[in-house]
Amino acid sequence: MFLKLALKKLVTVSPKDLGPTVNRQLERYLRDSVEGKPLPDIGIVLAVLDILDPHLLEGKVLDSGAAQFPLTYLALVYKLFEGEVLDIQVTEVKKDGFLGTSGPSSFYVSKRNMPVEYMYEGDSALPVFVTKDGQKSVRVGETTRIRIFAPVPNPDGFVCGTMEGEFLGPR
């Protein structure tokens, strides 16, 4: 889920920011361009931890007067893996499944990916999935443990999970 990775990025610094504080400006430009953003096949960069070898930086001056610097940096990355088990906070219950969140990711669990003993009850103001014996339920605001089976978000932006399996379901 959380990884510490060495990553590379080409950072362009405007001419007004070149000078004695260029290292600080590079760090600011880097943080602004990657923190909180998803990188394809890598995950979401949560934080830049350190710039590696900042004293060895060699920039290339562009025609505009700006300079480009190839940076190698350590980052804290959030990435989901197939088969990973995690707890999510249920945000919405629908007839065909439920939605939830954990960290920066949103999840969807279809009714087909729940144990057969869960029944949908949408008669009340707050819909719920409840077991036939009434012992366990999935409701808005509660925590539910799921296993990820599709770690790449679908077109709607949701990662798909399942509640089928040992030790999965409402907490």
Rosetta blueprint (number, residue, H / E / L):
1 M L
2 F E
3 L E
4 K E
5 L E
6 A E
7 L E
8 K E
9 K E
10 L E
11 V E
12 T E
13 V E
14 S L
15 P H
16 K H
17 D H
18 L L
19 G L
20 P L
21 T L
22 V H
23 N H
24 R H
25 Q H
26 L H
27 E H
28 R H
29 Y H
30 L H
31 R H
32 D H
33 S H
34 V H
35 E L
36 G L
37 K L
38 P E
39 L E
40 P L
41 D L
42 I L
43 G E
44 I E
45 V E
46 L E
47 A E
48 V E
49 L E
50 D E
51 I E
52 L L
53 D L
54 P H
55 H H
56 L H
57 L L
58 E L
59 G L
60 K E
61 V E
62 L L
63 D L
64 S L
65 G L
66 A L
67 A E
68 Q E
69 F E
70 P E
71 L E
72 T E
73 Y E
74 L E
75 A E
76 L E
77 V E
78 Y E
79 K L
80 L L
81 F L
82 E L
83 G L
84 E L
85 V E
86 L E
87 D E
88 I E
89 Q E
90 V E
91 T E
92 E E
93 V E
94 K E
95 K L
96 D L
97 G E
98 F E
99 L E
100 G E
101 T E
102 S E
103 G L
104 P L
105 S E
106 S E
107 F E
108 Y E
109 V E
110 S E
111 K H
112 R H
113 N H
114 M L
115 P L
116 V L
117 E L
118 Y E
119 M E
120 Y E
121 E E
122 G L
123 D L
124 S L
125 A L
126 L L
127 P L
128 V E
129 F E
130 V E
131 T E
132 K L
133 D L
134 G L
135 Q L
136 K L
137 S E
138 V E
139 R L
140 V L
141 G L
142 E L
143 T E
144 T E
145 R E
146 I E
147 R E
148 I E
149 F E
150 A E
151 P L
152 V L
153 P L
154 N L
155 P L
156 D L
157 G L
158 F L
159 V E
160 C E
161 G E
162 T E
163 M L
164 E L
165 G L
166 E L
167 F L
168 L L
169 G E
170 P E
171 R L
